[in-house]
Every structure is written in C-alpha cells, then in structure tokens.
Amino acid sequence: MSSTSQKHKDFVAEPMGEKSVMALAGIGEVLGRRLEEKGFDKAYVVLGQFLVLRKDEELFREWLKDTCGANTKQQGDCYSCLREWCDSFL
C-alpha cells in the first residue's frame, strides 16, 4: 500500500464542505485551474463526477486525464483520496 500525503490525510479527516478542487490530493494549481475552467471548482463537484462514474477507478482516472491532463500518479492520488473520503462519510 502506498503512503498517503499530508494533503490526502487532511482531506479525508473531515467533511469536504466548500473546499476548493485544489484541496483534493493529486490536484495542484495547474490541474485545479483546468478543472475550474470546466466548471469543477469545488471538491464536491469532482465528487459528484466520481459518484456518477460509480466510483469506478478506471473510468474516473480516464475522466481526470481527459478533463485536465492529470498524469497517472495524480489520477491515482485523487481517486484514492475520494474513495477513502466516501468510505468514511457516505
């Protein structure tokens, strides 16, 4: 099991509320701006897409790559972050 970043730990430790999309693990300023430009400005909007894709890792990773150009590590970090958040709060 890979270790998680402090950003990941901080995100999954509490309800997401109005957190920015850039609060998600794997999403920094560049990817965050790309997502914002496409209407995904809040973490909960990306969570909505994650749920629409039925929490499917392959579909979510592909969507993230196509939507903002996330690389393999960024895709995995974001997926893991949302998956763990869902396991804790849904």
N, C-alpha and C positions, 0 to 999 in steps of 0.2 A: 504494500500500500504506500502510495507516495505521501510525502508530508504536505501539509497544507500551509498556506501563507497566513500571515497575521491578518491580512485583508479578508481572507476567507473566514477565519475564526471570528473576526469582528462581525462580519455579515450574518453568519448563521447563529450568532449568540442572541439575537433579538428580532422582534417583528420588523419587517422592512419599512413599513410606513411610507414616507415620501422620499426615501433615499434615491439619490441620483443613480443613473445607469452605471456611472463610473465607480460606484460602491461595490459592484459585483467583482469577484475575483476574476482575473483574466482580462478585465476591461479597463484600459487606461485612458488617457486623454484622447489619443488619436482615434481609437475604436469607439470611444464614448461619443465623440463629436460626429462620427459617421452614423452611429445609431440614432443620435438625436436628430440629425438631418432627415432621417427616415421615419421620424415620429416615435422612436423608442427612447424617450427622455428620462424615464423613471425605471427603477429596477422592477417595479410591479408590472410594467408594460412588457418587459422582456419575460417576466414570469408568466404572463398571460400567453405569450407565444410558446413558451416551454410547455405549458399545460395543453394548449391547442394541439401541439405535436405529441401529446400523450406521454410526456416525459421520456420519449424515445431518444436515446443518446445519439444514434447515427443521424436521425432527422434533424435534431437540434444543432448538432455540430455543422451539418451541411448548411442549415439556415444561417447560422452565425458567420460561416465562411462567405456565403453568397451575399449576405446583407452588409457586412462591414469589413470583410477581408481578414477575419481572425485566423491566426495560424493554428496548428494542431495543439500546441500547449495552451494557448489562450482559450481555444474551444473546450478543451478538457477541464481547465480551471473553472470556467464559467458553468459548464454542465455540472461539475461536482458541487459547486457552491449552491446552485439552485436545487439540486437533488437533495443535498443534506438539509437545506432550509425547509423544503417540502416535507421531508421525513420528520422534522421537528415541529412544524407548525400547521400542517394540514392533516 
